[in-house]
Amino acid sequence: MTLPRLRRQQPSLGRRPDRWSDMLRGAAVAVVLIGTVGSALATKGWHETIARQRDDRLDRAASSRTATIEGVMANYENALQAAARCGWPRTR
């Protein structure tokens, strides 16, 4: 059994591709370029958002630690004052 031969079209040297192919190729290039630029802009905006959220989180954590330390120091000062009022440590 022999397979039928497929006829291949030989490109003619003087013939340009049709206009429709040129337009589709141009549109495809434009879509790729627009997609690349859009992706770059979205990435930049995403990075700025992440950096701002990180900075806010660090600020909140620092404020929380500061408040905790101030509370501990106030308790320590109160304990020292109470100890001084009751005369501790007593020396004989």
C-alpha positions as CSV (number, residue, x, y, z in Angstrom):
1,M,0.0,0.0,0.0
2,T,1.4,3.3,-0.9
3,L,0.6,6.6,0.8
4,P,-0.6,9.4,-1.3
5,R,1.9,12.2,-1.7
6,L,1.1,15.5,-0.1
7,R,1.6,18.4,-2.4
8,R,3.6,21.1,-0.7
9,Q,3.2,24.6,-1.8
10,Q,6.5,26.1,-2.7
11,P,6.7,29.8,-1.7
12,S,7.2,31.9,-4.8
13,L,10.1,34.1,-4.5
14,G,8.4,37.3,-5.7
15,R,5.2,36.9,-3.8
16,R,4.6,38.6,-0.4
17,P,2.3,37.2,2.2
18,D,-1.2,38.7,2.0
19,R,-2.3,41.7,3.9
20,W,-4.4,39.7,6.3
21,S,-1.4,37.8,7.6
22,D,0.5,41.0,8.0
23,M,-2.3,42.6,10.0
24,L,-2.6,39.5,12.3
25,R,1.1,39.4,12.9
26,G,1.1,43.1,13.8
27,A,-1.9,42.6,16.1
28,A,-0.2,39.7,17.8
29,V,3.0,41.7,18.4
30,A,0.9,44.6,19.7
31,V,-1.0,42.3,22.1
32,V,2.3,40.9,23.4
33,L,3.8,44.3,23.9
34,I,0.7,45.6,25.7
35,G,0.6,42.5,27.9
36,T,4.2,42.9,28.8
37,V,3.8,46.6,29.7
38,G,0.6,45.9,31.6
39,S,2.2,43.1,33.5
40,A,5.2,45.3,34.4
41,L,2.9,48.1,35.7
42,A,0.8,45.6,37.7
43,T,4.0,44.1,39.3
44,K,5.2,47.5,40.3
45,G,1.9,48.4,41.9
46,W,1.8,45.0,43.7
47,H,5.3,45.5,45.0
48,E,4.4,49.0,46.3
49,T,1.3,47.6,48.1
50,I,3.3,44.8,49.7
51,A,6.0,47.2,50.9
52,R,3.4,49.5,52.4
53,Q,1.7,46.7,54.2
54,R,5.0,45.4,55.5
55,D,5.9,48.9,56.8
56,D,2.5,49.3,58.5
57,R,2.9,45.9,60.1
58,L,6.3,46.8,61.4
59,D,5.0,50.1,62.8
60,R,2.2,48.4,64.6
61,A,4.5,45.8,66.1
62,A,6.9,48.5,67.2
63,S,4.0,50.5,68.8
64,S,2.8,47.4,70.6
65,R,6.3,46.6,71.9
66,T,6.7,50.2,73.1
67,A,3.4,50.1,74.9
68,T,4.3,46.8,76.5
69,I,7.7,48.1,77.7
70,E,6.1,51.3,79.1
71,G,3.5,49.2,81.0
72,V,6.2,46.9,82.5
73,M,8.3,49.9,83.5
74,A,5.3,51.6,85.1
75,N,4.6,48.4,87.1
76,Y,8.3,48.2,88.1
77,E,8.3,51.8,89.3
78,N,5.1,51.2,91.3
79,A,6.7,48.2,92.9
80,L,9.8,50.2,93.8
81,Q,7.7,53.0,95.3
82,A,5.6,50.5,97.3
83,A,8.8,48.8,98.6
84,A,10.1,52.2,99.6
85,R,6.9,53.1,101.4
86,C,6.9,50.0,103.5
87,G,10.6,50.3,104.3
88,W,11.9,47.3,102.4
89,P,14.6,46.2,102.7
90,R,14.8,46.7,106.4
91,T,18.2,47.1,107.9
92,R,18.8,46.4,111.6
